[in-house]
Amino acid sequence: MTLKVHPLHAVKLIHTVIWGFFASCIIAIPIFAWERKFDLAFLFIGIVTVEVLVIIFNSWACPLTAVAARHTTDRRDNFDIYLPEWLARYNKVIFGSLFAGSVIYTVARWLGW
């Protein structure tokens, strides 16, 4: 017996796992800065910065959104990811603010302020 997964569900699952990874990175940055583990804080800042550049160069959208769009006509804010609609809608604002704040906090702590 073979298990068949609809391509949209596969894309949504992959997108959600990747989102969880980057959200975890953003949450971890100020924790590492607080613990004075600046090598890890700056590593995670670099990882998230690469993600931000990918989104910027992809017209402010995750590349997986276009892949998911091929498999549905649904265009709700969370059609391409397993997140509540409100979180998918405000994801960039929420996590962009957290990321910016984390970078500022990390640099300030690194400089000894």
C-alpha positions in Angstrom: 0.0 0.0 0.0 1.4 3.4 -1.0 0.6 6.6 0.8 -0.3 9.4 -1.5 0.1 13.0 -0.2 -1.5 15.8 -2.1 1.3 18.1 -3.3 -0.3 21.2 -1.6 -0.1 19.4 1.8 3.5 18.4 1.2 4.4 22.0 0.3 2.5 23.4 3.4 4.3 20.9 5.7 7.7 21.7 4.3 6.9 25.4 4.5 5.8 25.1 8.1 8.9 23.2 9.1 11.1 25.8 7.5 9.1 28.6 9.1 9.5 27.0 12.5 13.3 26.7 11.9 13.6 30.4 11.1 11.2 31.5 13.9 13.3 29.5 16.3 16.5 31.1 15.1 15.0 34.6 15.7 13.8 33.6 19.2 17.2 32.2 20.0 19.2 35.2 19.0 18.5 37.4 22.1 18.9 34.3 24.3 22.4 33.7 23.0 23.2 37.4 23.3 22.0 37.3 26.9 24.3 34.4 27.6 27.1 36.2 25.8 27.3 33.4 23.2 27.9 36.0 20.4 29.3 33.4 18.0 26.0 31.7 18.0 23.9 34.9 18.0 25.8 36.2 15.0 25.6 32.9 13.2 21.8 32.9 13.6 21.7 36.5 12.5 23.5 35.5 9.4 21.2 32.5 8.7 18.1 34.7 9.1 19.6 37.5 7.0 20.0 35.0 4.1 16.3 34.1 4.5 15.4 37.8 4.4 17.5 38.3 1.3 15.7 35.4 -0.4 12.3 36.9 0.4 13.4 40.4 -0.7 14.7 39.1 -4.1 11.5 37.0 -4.5 9.2 40.0 -4.4 8.7 39.8 -0.7 7.3 36.3 -0.8 8.7 32.9 0.2 9.5 30.9 -3.0 7.3 28.0 -1.6 4.3 30.3 -1.9 4.5 30.1 -5.7 4.9 26.4 -5.5 1.8 26.0 -3.3 -0.1 28.4 -5.6 0.2 25.9 -8.5 -1.9 23.4 -6.5 -4.8 25.6 -5.3 -6.9 28.6 -6.2 -7.1 29.5 -2.5 -5.3 32.7 -1.7 -6.0 33.2 2.0 -3.0 34.4 4.0 -2.3 30.8 5.1 -3.1 28.9 2.0 0.6 27.8 1.7 1.5 27.1 5.3 0.0 25.5 8.4 -0.3 28.6 10.5 -3.3 30.4 11.9 -4.5 33.0 9.3 -3.8 36.0 11.6 -0.2 34.8 12.1 0.4 34.2 8.4 -1.0 37.6 7.6 1.3 39.5 10.1 4.2 37.1 10.0 6.7 39.5 8.4 5.7 42.4 10.7 5.9 40.2 13.9 9.1 38.3 13.1 10.7 41.2 11.3 10.3 43.4 14.4 11.5 40.6 16.6 14.5 40.0 14.3 15.4 43.8 14.2 15.1 44.0 18.0 17.2 40.9 18.4 19.9 42.3 16.2 19.9 45.6 18.0 20.0 43.9 21.4 22.8 41.6 20.3 25.0 44.4 19.0 24.3 46.5 22.1 25.2 43.7 24.4 28.3 42.8 22.3 29.5 46.4 22.5 29.0 46.3 26.3 26.1 48.7 26.5 
